Amino acid sequence: MIRLFFLLPIVMCCVWWWYLNNRNYSLKEGLKGFIYILVFNTVLVLFFVMMIILTH
């Protein structure tokens, strides 16, 4: 399961890109959303890695 965590930010960024295209926003206007997605996923992965280390 942990090996599939790289898919989460890819899927979320694709959905965000799709949303921006449908609302006629540019990628530059949606850059903050991509940053939020990457930060959220980084925190999520770090949390799960920490839990694996602590419970192992």
C-alpha positions in Angstrom: 0.0 0.0 0.0 2.7 2.5 0.9 4.4 2.0 -2.5 1.3 3.4 -4.2 1.4 6.8 -2.3 3.1 8.4 -5.3 -0.2 8.0 -7.2 -2.2 10.2 -4.9 -0.5 13.5 -5.8 -0.5 12.6 -9.5 -4.3 11.9 -9.4 -5.0 15.0 -7.4 -3.0 17.2 -9.7 -4.7 15.7 -12.7 -8.1 16.5 -11.2 -7.0 20.0 -10.3 -5.7 20.5 -13.9 -9.0 19.2 -15.3 -10.9 21.6 -13.1 -8.8 24.6 -14.2 -9.3 23.7 -17.8 -13.1 23.4 -17.5 -13.3 26.7 -15.7 -11.0 28.4 -18.3 -8.2 29.2 -15.8 -4.6 29.1 -16.7 -2.0 26.9 -15.0 -0.4 30.0 -13.7 -3.6 31.0 -11.9 -3.9 27.5 -10.4 -0.3 27.3 -9.3 -1.3 27.8 -5.6 -3.6 24.8 -5.8 -0.8 22.6 -7.1 1.4 23.8 -4.2 -1.3 23.0 -1.7 -1.8 19.5 -3.2 2.0 18.8 -3.0 2.3 20.1 0.5 -0.8 18.1 1.7 0.5 14.9 0.1 4.0 15.4 1.6 2.6 15.8 5.1 0.3 12.8 4.6 3.2 10.6 3.4 5.5 11.8 6.2 2.7 11.0 8.8 2.3 7.5 7.5 6.1 6.9 7.3 6.4 8.1 10.9 3.6 5.8 12.0 5.3 2.8 10.3 8.6 3.6 12.0 6.9 4.1 15.4 4.9 0.9 15.2 7.5 -1.3 13.7 
